[in-house]
Amino acid sequence: MREVAVISFAQLPIVRREDERDDIEMVLPVVTEALRASGLEKRQVGFTVSGSSDFLTGRPFSFVMALDAVGAWPPIEESHVEMDGAWALYEAWVRLQHGDIDAALVYCFGKSSAGDLRDVLVMQLDPYCTAPLWPDSVSLAALQARALLDTGRATERDLAAIVSARRSAAKKNPYAQLKGDYGVDALLEAPRFVAPLRKHDCPPISDGAAAMVLATGDLARKVCSRPAFIRGIDHRIEPHALGSRDLTRSSSTSLAAEKAGALSGTFDCAEIHAPFSHQELILQEALKLTNGTEVNLSGGALCGNPMMVAGLTRIGEAALRIHRGEAKRALAHATSGPCLQQNLVCVLEAG
């Protein structure tokens, strides 16, 4: 297998509603910054792949229009996934294994504020048995949270502690949407939004964009003083029918972590894509994280969750810590679908 590393990452500040810029105007600055920070010329990038959702945007082939941000010249080899940008990164990693190119550009964008996200996400569900009942995304997450609490493996205080820690950590992240000091007792006094979840247990409506440049071994070491090498990456999916899986555990995350080599050794930090507070507890258990691993130092998805972007951002944040010398080995995770249906795990190491 060829060595592949993250050599640059750029993101927009996460906001609740992006009224001033369209998709192209959101993508342009992050692509420009990621290419600038990579030290590569545009002609050296042999493959470009994006992650977004036409359904979320509300118009067909929106990803084609967003390509204007990449530029019309020189001609490029391009692809797109109707998924979070983390899965676009996976396609770029596979493409780089072919051996004929040495660098790839990955970008993603999403405007969750364009519609009612709780209703829009119903379209991810089984169209025959589940979607006609129209259970919104927050209600499904609340069912999952209740199932977890009923097992006795977590309490509402545990959920509040997660929120408190992530909001506090986000104070150091200039891109985070929500941040600040929130005591656990104060959080528990907040009214329930969809029982047992309170509003702070849920991800904020978020708009954003991000971009990343990947490069193979020698090129990565040449242009980046401390590249973050992808030592393992894998993604898995669970059954579409919610009733056919244990919602209190994430078997797909466990399997992806095993295949990616994430269950051996220790990590200096981990970025976990957990849109809801209880999901972080489920994921930490699935990933078998030790107490010495610092989790979601960026604040995570609880402090900013742009659809189609938040997963790639977890990988980008983990890579940046390696770039800055703050970590030697980092774990990153991305999720998609209702109740942690699809999960990707990525192991990053300093090279």
C-alpha positions in Angstrom: 0.0 0.0 0.0 1.2 3.5 -0.8 1.7 5.9 2.1 -0.9 8.7 2.0 -0.8 11.8 4.3 -3.0 14.8 5.1 -0.7 17.7 4.3 -3.2 20.6 4.7 -6.7 21.3 6.0 -8.9 24.4 5.8 -12.4 25.2 7.1 -14.9 28.0 7.3 -16.0 29.4 10.6 -19.2 27.4 11.4 -22.3 29.6 11.5 -26.0 29.0 12.2 -27.1 30.5 8.9 -25.0 31.5 5.9 -27.1 34.0 4.0 -24.4 36.0 2.2 -22.6 33.2 0.3 -23.8 30.5 -2.0 -22.1 27.1 -2.3 -19.4 28.3 -4.7 -18.6 31.2 -2.5 -18.3 29.0 0.5 -16.1 26.4 -1.2 -13.7 28.9 -2.9 -11.9 30.2 0.2 -11.3 26.7 1.8 -10.0 25.2 -1.5 -7.8 28.2 -2.0 -6.4 28.0 1.5 -5.9 24.2 1.5 -4.0 24.4 -1.8 -1.9 27.3 -0.5 -1.0 25.6 2.8 -0.2 22.4 1.0 2.8 23.9 -0.9 1.6 22.3 -4.1 0.7 23.9 -7.4 -2.7 23.2 -8.7 -1.4 21.3 -11.7 0.2 18.8 -9.2 -3.2 17.7 -7.9 -4.2 14.6 -9.9 -7.6 14.0 -8.5 -10.4 16.1 -7.0 -13.4 14.7 -5.1 -16.2 16.4 -3.2 -18.8 15.5 -0.6 -22.2 17.2 -0.4 -25.9 16.5 -0.8 -28.1 17.8 -3.7 -31.1 16.9 -1.6 -29.9 19.1 1.3 -29.1 21.9 -1.1 -32.5 21.6 -2.8 -31.3 21.6 -6.4 -30.0 18.9 -8.8 -26.3 18.7 -9.6 -25.3 21.4 -7.1 -21.9 19.7 -6.8 -21.3 20.5 -10.5 -21.9 24.2 -9.9 -19.6 24.1 -6.8 -16.8 23.0 -9.1 -16.6 26.6 -10.3 -14.7 27.2 -7.0 -12.0 24.8 -8.1 -11.5 26.5 -11.5 -11.9 25.6 -15.1 -8.2 25.3 -15.9 -6.3 23.1 -16.0 -8.8 20.3 -16.7 -9.2 17.9 -13.8 -10.1 14.3 -13.0 -13.1 14.7 -10.7 -15.6 12.7 -8.6 -18.3 13.3 -6.1 -19.9 11.3 -3.3 -23.4 12.1 -1.9 -22.0 11.8 1.6 -20.0 13.6 4.2 -16.6 14.7 3.0 -15.0 12.0 5.1 -16.2 9.5 2.5 -14.8 11.7 -0.2 -11.5 11.4 1.6 -11.8 7.6 1.5 -12.3 7.7 -2.3 -9.3 10.0 -2.7 -7.2 7.6 -0.6 -8.3 4.7 -2.7 -7.5 6.6 -5.9 -4.0 7.5 -4.7 -3.4 3.7 -4.3 -3.6 3.3 -8.0 -0.1 4.7 -8.3 -0.4 7.1 -11.2 -0.9 10.3 -9.2 0.6 11.7 -6.0 -1.8 14.3 -4.7 -5.6 14.8 -4.3 -7.9 17.5 -3.3 -10.9 16.8 -1.1 -13.6 19.4 -0.3 -17.1 19.4 1.1 -19.9 21.9 1.9 -23.3 22.0 3.4 -26.0 24.5 4.3 -28.2 22.8 6.9 -30.2 26.0 7.3 -31.6 25.8 3.8 -34.6 23.8 5.1 -36.0 22.0 8.1 -33.2 19.6 8.8 -35.2 17.4 11.1 -37.7 16.7 8.3 -35.2 16.6 5.5 -33.2 13.8 7.3 -36.3 11.6 7.3 -35.5 10.8 3.7 -32.6 8.7 4.9 -34.9 6.2 6.4 -36.4 3.0 5.0 -39.0 4.3 2.5 -41.5 1.5 3.0 -41.8 1.0 6.8 -40.1 3.8 8.6 -40.2 7.0 6.5 -44.0 7.0 6.1 -44.2 7.3 9.9 -42.1 10.5 9.6 -39.9 10.1 12.7 -37.6 13.2 12.7 -33.9 12.9 13.4 -34.0 14.3 16.9 -36.8 12.0 17.9 -34.9 9.0 16.7 -31.8 10.1 18.6 -34.0 10.5 21.7 -35.2 6.9 21.3 -31.5 5.8 21.1 -30.6 7.9 24.2 -33.5 6.5 26.2 -32.5 3.0 25.2 -28.9 3.7 26.4 -30.1 5.2 29.7 -32.3 2.2 30.3 -29.3 -0.1 30.1 -27.8 1.6 33.1 -24.5 2.3 31.2 -25.1 6.1 31.3 -27.1 8.7 33.2 -28.4 12.1 32.2 -25.6 13.6 34.3 -23.1 11.8 32.0 -24.7 13.4 29.0 -24.5 16.8 30.6 -20.8 16.2 31.5 -20.1 15.6 27.8 -21.7 18.8 26.8 -20.0 20.8 29.5 -16.6 19.5 28.5 -17.1 20.0 24.7 -18.4 23.6 25.1 -15.4 24.4 27.3 -12.9 22.9 24.9 -14.5 24.8 22.0 -13.4 28.1 23.5 -9.9 27.5 22.0 -11.4 26.7 18.6 -11.9 29.9 16.5 -14.1 27.9 14.0 -16.6 26.5 16.6 -20.2 27.7 16.6 -21.0 27.2 20.3 -18.6 27.6 23.2 -18.4 28.7 26.8 -18.4 27.5 30.4 -21.5 25.4 31.3 -21.7 23.6 34.6 -23.3 20.1 34.7 -25.9 21.1 37.3 -26.9 24.1 35.3 -27.3 22.0 32.2 -29.5 19.5 34.0 -31.8 22.3 35.0 -32.6 23.0 31.3 -36.0 21.8 30.1 -36.2 18.6 28.0 -36.5 19.2 24.3 -37.3 15.7 23.1 -37.1 13.5 26.2 -34.7 12.5 27.5 -32.6 15.0 25.4 -32.3 18.7 26.1 -31.4 21.2 23.4 -27.8 21.2 24.4 -27.6 17.5 23.9 -28.4 18.1 20.2 -26.2 19.5 17.5 -26.8 23.1 16.4 -28.1 23.9 12.9 -24.8 24.7 11.1 -23.5 25.8 7.7 -19.9 25.4 6.6 -17.3 24.1 4.2 -13.9 22.4 4.4 -11.1 21.3 2.2 -8.1 19.0 2.5 -5.1 18.0 0.4 -3.6 14.5 0.4 -0.2 13.5 -0.9 1.8 10.3 -1.1 4.9 9.4 0.8 7.9 11.3 -0.6 5.9 14.2 -1.9 4.2 14.6 1.5 7.5 14.7 3.3 8.9 17.2 0.8 6.2 19.8 1.1 5.0 19.3 4.7 7.3 19.4 7.7 5.1 17.1 9.8 2.6 15.2 7.6 -0.3 13.2 9.2 -0.1 9.8 7.5 -3.2 7.7 7.2 -2.0 4.4 8.7 -5.5 2.8 8.6 -8.9 3.7 7.3 -12.1 1.7 7.0 -15.9 2.3 7.0 -18.8 0.0 7.7 -22.6 0.2 7.6 -25.4 -1.4 9.7 -28.9 -2.6 8.7 -31.3 0.1 7.3 -34.1 -1.2 9.6 -33.6 0.5 13.0 -35.3 -2.4 14.8 -32.8 -5.0 13.5 -29.8 -3.5 15.4 -28.9 -2.6 19.0 -29.1 1.2 19.1 -27.1 1.3 22.3 -24.0 -0.1 20.6 -22.2 0.7 17.4 -21.0 -2.6 15.9 -20.1 -0.9 12.6 -17.7 1.5 14.4 -16.1 -1.4 16.3 -15.6 -3.4 13.0 -14.3 -0.3 11.2 -11.9 0.4 14.1 -10.7 -3.2 14.0 -10.0 -3.2 10.3 -8.3 0.2 10.5 -6.0 -0.9 13.3 -7.5 1.5 15.8 -7.9 -1.1 18.6 -4.2 -1.5 19.1 -1.9 1.0 20.8 -2.8 4.3 22.3 -3.8 7.7 20.9 -2.8 11.1 22.0 -6.2 12.5 20.9 -9.4 11.5 19.2 -11.9 13.5 17.2 -15.2 11.7 17.3 -18.2 12.7 15.1 -21.0 12.5 17.7 -23.9 14.9 16.8 -25.7 14.0 20.0 -24.2 13.8 23.5 -25.2 10.2 24.2 -23.7 9.1 20.9 -20.2 10.1 22.1 -20.5 7.6 25.0 -21.6 4.9 22.6 -18.7 5.7 20.2 -16.1 5.9 23.0 -17.1 2.4 24.1 -17.0 1.1 20.5 -13.5 2.6 19.9 -12.2 1.3 23.3 -10.7 4.7 24.0 -8.5 4.8 27.1 -8.7 7.4 29.8 -5.4 8.9 28.6 -6.9 9.9 25.2 -8.1 13.5 24.9 -11.4 13.5 23.1 -12.9 16.2 20.9 -10.5 19.0 21.9 -12.1 21.0 19.1 -15.5 20.8 20.7 -16.8 18.3 18.2 -20.1 18.2 16.5 -22.0 19.4 19.6 -20.3 22.7 19.0 -20.8 22.9 15.2 -22.3 20.3 12.9 -22.5 21.4 9.3 -24.1 18.5 7.4 -21.7 16.8 4.9 -18.7 18.7 6.5 -18.5 17.7 10.2 -17.0 14.2 9.5 -14.2 15.5 7.3 -13.6 18.2 9.9 -13.0 15.6 12.6 -10.2 14.1 10.4 -8.9 17.6 9.6 -8.8 18.6 13.3 -6.9 15.4 14.2 -4.5 16.0 11.4 -3.8 19.6 12.4 -2.8 18.5 15.9 -0.2 16.2 14.3 0.9 19.1 12.0 1.4 21.4 15.0 3.3 18.8 17.0 0.6 18.4 19.6 0.1 14.7 18.9 2.0 11.8 17.4 -0.9 9.4 16.9 -4.5 10.5 16.5 -7.9 8.8 15.9 -10.6 10.3 13.8 -14.2 9.1 13.2 -17.1 10.2 11.0 -20.7 9.1 11.0 -23.7 9.3 8.6 -27.3 8.2 8.7 -29.8 7.8 11.6 -28.6 6.6 15.0 -24.9 6.0 13.9 -25.9 3.8 10.9 -22.7 4.3 8.9 -19.2 4.9 10.5 -15.7 5.6 9.2 -12.6 5.3 11.3 -9.2 6.8 10.4 -5.8 6.3 12.2 -3.4 9.2 11.7 0.3 9.2 12.7 3.2 11.7 12.4 5.5 10.8 9.6 
